[in-house]
Amino acid sequence: MEAYTSFAEVYDEFMDNVPYESWCEFIIERLKEYGIVPEKNGERTILCDLGCGTGAMTRLLSKKGFDMIGIDNSSDMLDIAREYEYEEENGILYLMQDMREFELYGTVAAIVSSCDSINYVTDPKEMLKVFKLANNYLESEGLFIFDFHPRGYFKRLGSQTFAEDREDISFIWDNTYDDRTGINEYNLKLFFGREDGLYEKYEETHYQYAYELQTIKELVETAGMELLKVYGGYEDNDANEDSDRIVVIAREKHVEGKLYI
């Protein structure tokens, strides 16, 4: 799992087309549907944002009244998240941890993970660890809400190059997908404008795994959770392998001696 470094500085700018607000409303509705609301008995409900990046979703959920914990393995992304948090004084707790071995101080009502963060876990055995940890840190009947790009999406993406040129920042994204291994590799070349008119070049390589929907369902259930619903994106549509993004709603099931790790 590669941590974002140079790209962290411009991540939010290049992600300005992501409809975080509508995604957040979808998550809020699903939480409410299963009885998870921002406050109960005078206390704020605690949620965890797994793979939070610069904290876009974390902050939105905090503004909705939830007590938030954000987890990411990139110190650069978290530095930016903390800058936002300092400016807005949301009281968010950010932790630098690998989602494959994350630790919380106690249980939470729900764990969310957006923007295909879990695709960065490139080994299904490691993904099972993530799901077991999620189940372990959820309160009784707590929810795990996450999204991922299925294998069909990566097949359509294939091997191609994308580029974007903005006033002070440009990037080239060379994408390669290997259907035999299920690994999608993308090489990012970033060009930052300088005051003297020249550009600084940075390069990063990232890897994601193309999970099949059936594999995700099996991993959820093997981890001890109950699969409630899968959606074709953050809308009330049924999911299938042709969906570009799949949202999974899973629920903690009480198991005696639940601590797995």
Order of alpha helices (4+ residues) and beta strands (2+ residues): alpha-alpha-beta-beta-beta-alpha-beta-alpha-beta-beta-alpha-beta-alpha-beta-beta-beta-beta-alpha-beta-beta
